[in-house]
Amino acid sequence: MAGWRDIVESIEALEDAPWHGDLIAELETRSLSPRVSPPGIHFYTPSFKSFESTEIHSCGRNAWPAVSITGADCKLQCDHCKAKILEPMIAARSPERLWQTVNDLVTQGARGMLLTGGSNHRNEVEYDPYYPVIRRIKDAWPAFRIAVHTALVDAGAAQRMEDAGIDVAMMDVIGAQETITQVYHLKRPVADFERTLEVLTRTRMKVVPHIVIGLHYGRLLGEWRALEMLQRHLPDALVLVVVMPMYATPKRPFVTPDSREVGRFFLEARAALPDIPLLLGCARPPGSAKTVIDAYAVMAGVNGMAHPSDGVVELAVRLGRSVRVTPACCSIAVGEEVMALNDNDGLALDVEAVLKQQEAQRRLKGIPVVSGAAGGCCRS
């Protein structure tokens, strides 16, 4: 049977990427442990970012839009983001506008939304004026799911979110004081991030925090402490993203995080939280770094991934992973399912079609087909 390094290098889209043989061997060895069984993997196509690859085509474009209550404005102007992530989102700068926006989204077939906004100088998103309309939305459309980026909150704010009917609470977990001070320009201690995580996990909301790998100017610094915080306050799922240096200014440049370090962190996160769904979110550096990072995430055993690089779906298949494609924000994933979607609503990847597509470009030998059906690349 071919080893993982051989499998990776036999996939045309992956063969020229800069691999780290020792890490691949470690990832493969861990997969052989009797305590480890390869989970199924969902590949997500979030609707607020255009996506298409040779293996997956756009699905559910309007299913899970992102809405910002501040438009593209944010007081913090963190060095890694500069509010750029808010720019493509739908702006709803008043409660009345949010109500009309959701009316329009429901008419267009949306199943839910990511609700966010820019922070004030204390890393708080000022949602209080919006809670009555959020409650109204949930009363009008109980099945419409709302995921909220909480920023930092106290117990009272967490309770107000729950009372408004919010389904999923998300936050960035930061474990290094230097990162909070220098990158976020924030005068808040690490303990405030853990306290936010603690009060959110005490509510009935699903809690899906993020760790931004390489947040300290491309270096890994507080990520392991963040994992320890999550072990003390277990969330419903964890989203990992990798900092994108393209948003930084020349005065405070970021380097692209080392893909070997990122892959090792995937391995350690999987070991630290073995029973928690682990997801790779939208943000990763582009180019060959993204290809390598995505492949290491599959090898480490993540349960979900947004915007997979070319060749990564085939890699998952060839490593024996069962594969599905879901048109939803990856942060909504809780357990092995997506809150807003039933089993039958996800798109099971037609593995045979993927392999035939690759076989048309070159001959594939000795590749087991896990499952398949006639037809296109995805099937309902």
N, C-alpha and C positions, 0 to 999 in steps of 0.2 A: 504494500500500500504506500502511495506517495506521501512524503512528509509535507508539512504545511508550507515550508519555503518553496518546495518544488511546485506545489499547487498554485501558490501566489504567482510565481514567475512564469507559469504556463498560461496565465490569463493575459491576453494581449494588452488590455487596457492597464494592466498592473506591472508588466514585465520590466519596464525601465525605471520604475520608481526606486528611490534610495532606501532599501530595506535594511533592518538591523537583525542579522541572523540570530544573535544571542537572545534577543527579546522574543522573536518568533518561536524559538525553541522553548523558551520558558512558558510562553502562552500555550504552546501545544502540550507541554508536559502537564500543566495545570488542568487542561481539558481532559486528560486521561485519568485524573483522579476519580476513584469510585464515588466520591461525594459530589462530583460535578456532572451534571447532565446538561447538554446544550439546549438553552431555551429557544423557543420560537422567536422570530424577530419581525417586528413591524417596521416597514419603511414608510415614513410620513411625508406628505407633500403639503406643507402649510400653505394656506390660500393667500397670505399676505406677501408672498414672495414668489415671483414667477419661477417655475422649475420644470425642466424636462431633461431626460438623459436618453441614451440609446436603449436603456432597459426599462424605464418607467416613463410614461407620458403623463401630462397633467391630468389630474382627476379632482373633481369637487372644488373648482376654483373659488366659489363663493361660500364654501361650507363653514369656514372658521376665520372670518376677517379679524383684524386687529384694530382697535379703536383707542385713540388717545384723548383724554379730557383736556389736555393742554396743547393739542396740536404738536408742533415740533419744538415747543418751548420747554426748557429745563434749567433750573437755577444752578444745579451742581456743576454741570459741564465737566463731568469726569473725563480724565485724560484719555481713556480708552474708547469713549463713545461720542462725546461732544454732541449728544442728542441726535446723532445721525440715524439711530435705529428708529426714532419716532417719525422721521420725515415721510416714509411711505404709508403710514397708517392713516385711517380715517379720522379726521378731527371732529370731536364733539365737545365744544368748549362751554356748553351750558347743559343743565339737566334737560331742558326742553329739546335741545338739539340731540342729546343722547336718545331720548324717547323716539324722536322722528327717525333717527338713524337706525335704531333697532326695528322699528316698523318696516322701514325699507328693506333691511336685511332679511327679515322673516319673509317678506313678500318674494324676495329673490331666492329663497330656499335655504338660508343660513340655518345651521343647527346650533350655533353657539358663537361666542366671540371671546377674544382676549381683550380685556379692558385694562388700560394702563395710562400713564401720563408722566410728565416730567416732575421731578422732585423739588421741594423747597430746600432751603439751606440745611435742614436737619435730616435730609433723606426721607422725607415723608411726602406721599402723594395726597393731596387734599381732596379726599373723596366725600367728606361729610355732606356737602350739598347734594350729592348724587344718590345717596342711599335711598331716599324715598322713591325715586324713579326706578332704581334697580329693583326695589321691592315690587313696584308696579309692573315692571317687565316680567318678573318671575311669576306674579299672580296671573298675568295675561297669557303667558306662554310657559307653563311649568317645565316643559321639555327643553326649552332653550337654555343651554348651558353657558355659564359665565365664569371664566377664569380671570382672576385679578392679580396683577403685579402689586403686591402690598407695600413694598419698601419697608421701612421700619415702623412698627406699630406697638402700642401697649395693649394690655388686656382689654381695655374698654373699646379700642378701635377694632380689635379682633372680634369682639362680640357684636359690634355694630355690623361688621361685614357678614357674619353668620346670620344675624337677624334679617339682613337685607335679602338673603337668599343666595349669596354667592356660593358657587359650587367648589371652585378650586382656588386656593391661595398659593401664590408663588413669590419667592424672594431670593435675592442673592445672598449666599452665606459666605462671609469673608472672615478668614482666620488670622490675618496679620494686621497689626495696628499700623505698620508702616504703609500698607496698601490703603487702608481707610483714610489716613491722613494725606498721603502724597498723591494717590491716584484719584480718590473720591473727593478730595478737598473738604473733608468732613471731620468735625470735632465730636465724634462719637466713639466710644470704646468697643472693642470686640464683643464685650459682654452684652451690648445692646442688640447685636445680631443674634446671639444665642437666646436672649430673652424673647426676641420676636419669634424665633423658631419655637420656643417653649409655649408661648401663649397661643400661637396658631395651632399647634398640635393638640391643644386642649379643646378646640372647637370641633364641631361636626363637619367642618369643611375638609375636603381633601387637600392635603398640603404637599406641594410639589416644588421644592426649592431648587435653585441652580448653584452650581459651583463653576465659576469662570476660571478655567485653567490658564495660567500665565498672566493673571491680572496685574501682577506687579511688573509692568513694563516688559512683559514677555517672559519673565522668570517665574518659576514655581516657588512660592514662599509660604503662604498660609493655607494651602489646599489640604494638607494633612490634618491640621487643626480643625478645619471645617468638617472633615470627615468624622473626627472625634465628636464634634458637636452634634452631628446627625446621628451618630450611634447613641447618644444620650437622649435624643428627642426624635424618634424614628418617624420619618415622613411616609407618605403613601407611595411616592416615587421620587427619584432624583434625576434632574437633568444636568448633564455635563455639557458645557460649551467651551470653546477655545478662543482666547482673545484674538481679535482681528486688528493687526497693527495699522491697517489702511486708514483708520479713523484718527490716528494720533497726529499731533502737530509736530513740526520739525524741532521745536524747543523741548519737547518731552517725547522723544521717539520711543517706540516699542520695537523689540526684535520679535521675529516669529518664534514662538515656543518650539523648543527642540522636540521633534516628533517622537524620538525614543523616550524622552521623559514623559511625554503625554501618554504614550502607550503603556508605560509602566504605571502611571497613575490610574489608568483605566483598570489595570490588573488589580491594583491595591484597593480601588473603590469597590470593585466586584467582590473582593475577599472581605472587605470591611462590612459590606451590606449585602450579604448573599441572598437574602429573602426580599429585598426591595427592588422593584422594577427600576432598571438603570437605562436612561435614555440619552442619546447624543443629539443635542439640539441644533438649531439652524446655524449658529455662528461658529465658523471654523475658518482658518486662513485658506485662501484659494490656492489653486495650482497643485503641484506634486505633494505639498505638505498636507493638503486636505485628503488626497488619495491615500496617503500612508496612514494618516490619523483615522480615517474611516475604516480601513482594513484592520488596523489594530483594535478598533472598537468591536468589530465583528468577532475577532479572535478572542477578545477578553470576555465576550458573552453578554454584550448589552442587549436589552430587550427591544429597543426601538431606536430609529435613526431618521432624522430629517434630511432630505436632499442628498441621498447617497451618491458618491462619485461613480463614474463609469467603471464597471468591472466588479464593484463591491457586492452587488446583488448576486452575481454569478459566484463570487467567492463564498457568500453565505450558503448558497445551494451546495457547492462542492465540499463544504465543511459539514454538511449534514444538517443544516438549520432549516426548519420549516419557515416559510416566508409569506407575509401578507403585506398588502399596500393599503394605507388608510388615508383618505383626504381629510386631515384634521391637524390642528396644532399639536405637536408632539407632547406638550406639557399637560394635555388633558388625559394622557394615558395613565391609568391607575390599574394595578395588577397587570394582567395580560390582555386586558381589553381597553377600549376607549369609552369613556363615560357616555358620550352622546351617541355611540353607534352600537348596534347589535352585531353579533357574530356574522350574520348574513349580509350586513351592510359593508363590512370590510371587503377589500378586493384580494382574494387569494391569488398569489402570483402563479401564472402558468409556467412552471419551471421548464417544461419541455419546450415551450415556445422561446424562452430565453436562451436555452442551450442551442436550439436550432438556429436562432438568430446569430449567435456567436459562431456556430459551425459553418455558417455561410461565409464567414470571413476567414476561417481556418479550420482544419479538421481537429476535432476533439476526441481524444482516445482515453478510454478507461474512466469516464466520468459517470458516476451513478446518478440516475434521475430519481429524486426523492418522491416527487409526485408530479402530475401533469394532466392536462386536458386539452382537447382540440380547441383551437380558436386563437384569440389575440393574446397580448402580453399579460393582460389582467382579466380576471373574470369575477363576476359577482357571486 
